Amino acid sequence: MESESTPLLLHPHQSGLLPWDLRRSRIAGGVILLTLTLERLAFYALVTNLLVFLTKGRPDYDSWSTDQAITAVLVFVGLSYFSALLGGWLSDALLGRFWAIFAGFSAYILGYALLAALANNSFTFLGCDRSKISDNPSPCVAHVYVILVTIGLGVGVVKANIPPFGAEQVRYGGSESMRKFFNWYYWCINVGSVIGVGALSYVEQEMPNGFFWAFVSAVICLVLALVVFCLARPYYLIHRPTGSLLTNILQIIVEGICGRFRQRHTLQSSPIFGFYRNRPRNPNRRSPSWLDYAKIRYGGSHHDSAVEDVKRLTAIILLFICLVPYWLVFFQIETGFQAQGVHLDVGLAKQKNAFQ
């Protein structure tokens, strides 16, 4: 295929070779799943303990108020999801998926390393000293948000590109290969989240200077993930960037709006506009929508199929809007539920005759 820089699919006239290398596909898919597991471990180790880190830290540290910590967690989680749009655009239009994942991991590791340094109170030379009580109700605000933005951008870019990149490695094995890959894909997410939430949470809250050592462990996992991911590059099927669908969608919307405005302005300035306005309408004739003016036959520059795909996107957006209430509740796991949990009396079972 002409768009492949490392072709694994060979042309039919090349005799004596298999058209698809099963061994390479399995190695590439396995490495991507291992990379995903380590990345999810680091992500959930942070997102489930960030509120506790900001409001608690070490006992001798100044801390944030609960409301400010919840805001920081929501900003981080929201950015990690919205930046997936940026990650998709980078891979489709500029870098390709392999280099987009590499760039995302680089930002991810940089931000996490800075977070580990912050947990160890290593930014005193930048005016961030969390080891003493001060009049500032939320110390190191600028430092924390710069770190969270860096990590959030890295998370979004990686999140947007790992699933399609993995699918590209196995899709030529047929629907069964795709099904098996994504079955293992979600198992790896769960395994990474269990280790991140369980093991690293224990380290963060039970060991001396636990947040620092847990963040360092997460950095090591991310570095290992990036190294393994890069070492397997000879086994990957890598496509060159061919243009972003997001850019095409925006162009269609802009052309539709401009075409509709231009058509209305042209008709109103025409001396025969009144004649056509007073003519009886044909009930069987369907008037074009504003998006249709992006089609070639209406003066636009896009094929009918591309414009019709954008029209169908409206139904998908409505479906996503219906999921908003679910995610509003789900994200309380990292914020509101924890803020409530730290005020619960969890020592009831240790009290004698507590349940009698």
C-alpha positions in Angstrom: 0.0 0.0 0.0 1.4 3.3 -1.0 0.5 5.1 2.3 2.5 2.6 4.4 6.0 3.4 5.4 6.5 -0.1 6.9 4.4 -2.4 4.6 3.4 -5.7 6.0 0.8 -6.4 3.3 2.6 -7.4 0.1 1.5 -7.0 -3.4 -0.2 -10.0 -5.0 2.5 -10.4 -7.6 5.1 -11.0 -4.9 5.1 -14.8 -4.9 6.5 -17.0 -2.2 5.5 -14.7 0.7 2.4 -14.5 2.8 0.1 -11.5 2.2 -0.1 -11.0 6.0 2.4 -11.8 8.7 0.6 -13.3 11.6 3.7 -13.3 13.8 4.4 -9.6 13.4 0.7 -8.8 14.0 0.7 -10.7 17.3 3.9 -9.1 18.5 2.8 -5.6 17.5 -0.6 -6.1 19.2 0.9 -7.6 22.3 3.4 -4.7 22.7 0.6 -2.2 22.3 -1.5 -4.0 25.0 1.5 -4.0 27.4 2.0 -0.3 26.7 -1.7 0.4 27.4 -1.6 -1.5 30.7 1.4 0.5 32.0 -0.1 3.8 30.8 -3.5 3.1 32.5 -1.7 2.1 35.7 0.0 5.5 35.8 -3.2 7.4 34.9 -5.4 5.8 37.5 -2.7 6.0 40.2 -2.9 9.8 39.7 -6.6 10.5 39.0 -7.8 8.5 42.0 -5.4 10.0 44.5 -4.9 13.6 43.2 -7.6 15.0 45.5 -6.0 13.3 48.5 -2.5 14.5 47.5 -3.7 18.1 47.2 -5.8 18.1 50.4 -3.5 15.9 52.5 0.1 15.4 51.4 2.4 14.8 54.3 1.2 15.9 57.7 3.6 18.8 57.9 2.6 20.1 54.4 0.3 23.0 53.7 -2.7 21.7 51.7 -5.5 22.8 49.4 -9.2 23.2 50.4 -11.5 20.5 49.2 -13.3 22.7 46.7 -10.0 23.9 45.1 -8.7 20.3 44.9 -12.0 19.1 43.3 -11.7 21.9 40.7 -8.1 20.8 39.9 -9.1 17.2 39.5 -12.0 18.0 37.2 -9.8 20.3 35.1 -7.2 17.5 34.7 -9.8 14.9 33.8 -11.6 17.2 31.4 -8.4 18.2 29.7 -7.3 14.6 29.4 -10.5 13.8 27.5 -10.9 17.0 25.4 -7.2 16.9 24.3 -8.0 13.6 22.6 -9.4 15.8 19.8 -6.0 17.4 19.5 -4.3 14.0 19.5 -6.5 12.7 16.7 -5.8 15.8 14.6 -2.0 15.6 15.2 -1.9 12.0 14.1 -4.2 12.4 11.1 -2.8 15.7 9.7 0.8 16.0 10.9 2.6 13.2 12.7 1.0 9.9 12.1 -0.1 7.7 14.9 3.3 6.3 15.9 4.9 9.7 16.4 1.8 11.1 18.0 1.9 8.4 20.6 5.6 9.1 21.1 4.9 12.8 21.6 2.1 12.1 24.0 4.2 9.8 26.1 7.0 12.4 26.2 4.6 15.0 27.6 3.1 12.4 29.9 6.5 11.5 31.4 7.7 15.1 31.7 4.6 16.1 33.6 4.7 13.0 35.9 8.4 13.6 36.6 7.6 17.2 37.6 4.7 15.9 39.8 7.1 13.6 41.6 9.5 16.5 42.1 6.6 18.5 43.5 5.7 15.7 45.9 9.3 15.8 47.2 9.1 19.5 47.6 11.8 20.2 45.1 10.5 23.5 43.7 11.4 25.7 46.6 13.8 27.6 44.2 10.7 28.5 42.1 8.8 29.9 45.1 6.9 26.7 45.8 7.5 25.5 49.4 4.9 23.0 50.7 6.8 22.1 53.8 5.6 25.0 55.9 2.3 26.5 56.9 1.6 29.8 55.1 -1.2 32.2 54.6 -1.8 30.9 51.1 -4.9 28.6 51.2 -3.7 26.7 48.1 0.1 26.6 47.8 1.9 26.2 44.4 -1.3 26.8 42.4 0.6 27.8 39.2 3.0 24.9 39.5 0.2 22.3 40.0 -1.8 23.5 37.1 1.2 23.6 34.7 2.0 20.0 35.7 -1.6 18.8 35.3 -2.0 20.5 32.0 1.2 18.8 30.7 0.0 15.4 31.9 -3.5 16.0 30.6 -2.3 16.8 27.1 -0.1 13.7 27.1 -2.9 11.5 28.3 -5.3 12.8 25.6 -2.9 12.3 22.8 -2.0 8.8 23.9 -5.7 7.9 24.5 -6.8 9.0 21.1 -4.2 7.1 19.1 -3.5 3.8 20.9 -6.9 2.1 20.0 -6.8 2.9 16.2 -3.0 2.2 16.1 -3.6 -1.2 17.7 -6.5 -1.9 15.3 -4.3 -1.2 12.3 -1.9 -4.0 13.4 -4.6 -6.7 13.5 -7.4 -5.7 11.2 -6.1 -7.7 8.2 -6.5 -10.8 10.3 -10.3 -10.3 9.9 -13.1 -9.6 12.4 -12.0 -12.3 14.7 -8.6 -10.8 15.2 -10.2 -7.4 15.9 -12.6 -8.9 18.4 -9.8 -10.7 20.3 -7.6 -7.6 20.3 -10.3 -5.3 21.8 -11.4 -8.0 24.2 -7.8 -8.0 25.6 -7.7 -4.2 25.2 -10.4 -3.7 27.9 -8.9 -6.4 30.1 -5.6 -4.5 30.0 -7.4 -1.3 31.0 -8.9 -3.1 34.0 -5.6 -4.7 35.0 -3.8 -1.4 34.9 -6.5 0.4 36.8 -6.5 -2.3 39.6 -2.8 -2.1 40.1 -2.8 1.7 39.9 -5.7 2.2 42.3 -4.7 -0.7 44.6 -1.0 -1.0 44.9 0.1 2.5 44.2 -2.7 3.9 46.4 -1.4 1.9 49.2 2.1 3.2 48.7 0.9 6.7 48.5 -1.0 6.7 51.7 0.8 4.2 53.9 4.5 4.6 53.2 6.7 7.5 54.4 6.7 10.1 51.6 4.4 7.7 49.8 3.2 10.1 47.1 6.7 10.7 45.9 7.6 7.0 45.6 4.3 6.2 44.0 4.7 9.0 41.4 8.3 7.8 40.8 7.0 4.2 40.2 4.5 5.6 37.7 7.2 7.5 35.9 9.2 4.2 35.6 6.1 2.5 34.2 5.6 5.2 31.6 9.3 5.2 30.6 9.2 1.4 30.3 6.0 1.6 28.2 7.6 4.1 25.8 10.8 2.1 25.5 9.0 -1.1 24.8 6.7 0.7 22.4 9.6 2.1 20.4 11.6 -1.1 20.3 8.7 -2.8 18.6 8.6 -0.3 15.7 10.0 -2.8 13.1 6.9 -4.9 13.7 4.3 -2.1 13.2 2.2 -1.3 10.2 2.6 2.5 10.1 0.5 4.7 7.9 1.6 8.2 6.9 -0.8 11.1 7.8 -3.4 11.7 5.0 -5.4 14.5 6.4 -7.7 15.1 9.4 -11.4 14.2 9.4 -11.9 17.0 12.0 -10.5 19.5 9.5 -12.8 18.3 6.8 -15.8 18.5 9.1 -15.0 22.1 10.0 -14.5 23.0 6.3 -17.8 21.5 5.4 -19.6 23.4 8.2 -17.9 26.7 7.2 -18.7 26.2 3.5 -22.3 25.3 4.3 -22.8 28.4 6.4 -21.0 30.7 3.8 -22.9 29.0 0.9 -26.2 29.5 2.5 -25.5 33.1 3.3 -24.2 33.7 -0.2 -27.2 32.1 -1.8 -29.7 34.1 0.3 -27.9 37.3 -0.4 -27.8 36.6 -4.1 -31.5 35.9 -4.3 -32.5 38.9 -2.3 -30.5 41.2 -4.6 -32.0 39.7 -7.7 -34.9 41.6 -9.4 -36.8 38.4 -10.0 -36.6 37.4 -6.3 -40.1 38.4 -5.7 -41.4 36.4 -8.6 -39.8 33.2 -7.3 -40.8 33.9 -3.7 -44.5 34.1 -4.8 -44.4 31.0 -6.9 -46.2 28.0 -5.4 -43.8 25.5 -3.9 -43.6 21.9 -5.3 -44.4 19.7 -2.3 -42.3 16.8 -3.8 -39.2 18.9 -4.2 -36.9 18.9 -1.3 -35.1 22.1 -0.5 -31.4 21.8 0.3 -30.2 22.2 3.9 -27.5 24.6 4.8 -24.9 21.8 4.8 -25.8 20.9 1.2 -24.2 24.2 0.1 -20.8 22.6 0.8 -21.5 20.0 -2.0 -19.9 20.5 -5.4 -23.3 20.8 -7.2 -24.3 23.7 -5.0 -21.0 25.6 -5.4 -19.0 23.9 -2.6 -15.9 21.7 -2.8 -16.9 18.5 -1.1 -18.5 15.3 -2.5 -22.1 14.4 -1.5 -21.0 11.4 0.6 -18.7 13.5 2.8 -21.5 16.1 3.4 -24.0 13.3 4.2 -21.5 11.8 6.7 -21.4 15.1 8.5 -25.2 15.2 8.6 -25.2 11.8 10.3 -22.8 13.1 12.9 -25.7 15.0 14.4 -27.4 11.8 15.5 -24.1 10.6 17.1 -23.7 13.9 18.9 -27.3 13.6 20.3 -26.3 10.1 21.6 -23.2 11.5 23.3 -25.3 14.2 24.9 -27.4 11.5 26.5 -24.3 10.1 28.1 -23.4 13.4 29.9 -25.5 12.6 33.1 -23.8 9.2 33.4 -20.3 10.7 33.2 -21.3 13.5 35.6 -22.0 10.8 38.2 -19.0 8.6 37.2 -16.5 11.4 37.7 -17.7 11.9 41.3 -15.6 8.8 42.1 -12.4 10.9 41.9 -14.0 14.0 43.5 -17.2 14.1 45.5 -17.1 10.5 46.7 -13.6 10.9 48.0 -14.4 14.3 49.6 -17.2 12.6 51.5 -15.2 9.5 52.3 -12.5 11.3 54.2 -15.2 12.5 56.7 -16.6 9.0 57.3 -15.8 7.1 60.5 -14.2 4.0 59.0 -13.0 2.7 62.4 -16.4 1.5 63.5 -15.5 -2.2 63.0 -12.6 -1.8 65.4 -14.8 -0.6 68.2 -16.0 -3.3 70.7 -19.7 -4.0 70.4 -20.1 -1.5 67.6 -22.8 -3.5 65.8 -24.6 -4.8 68.8 
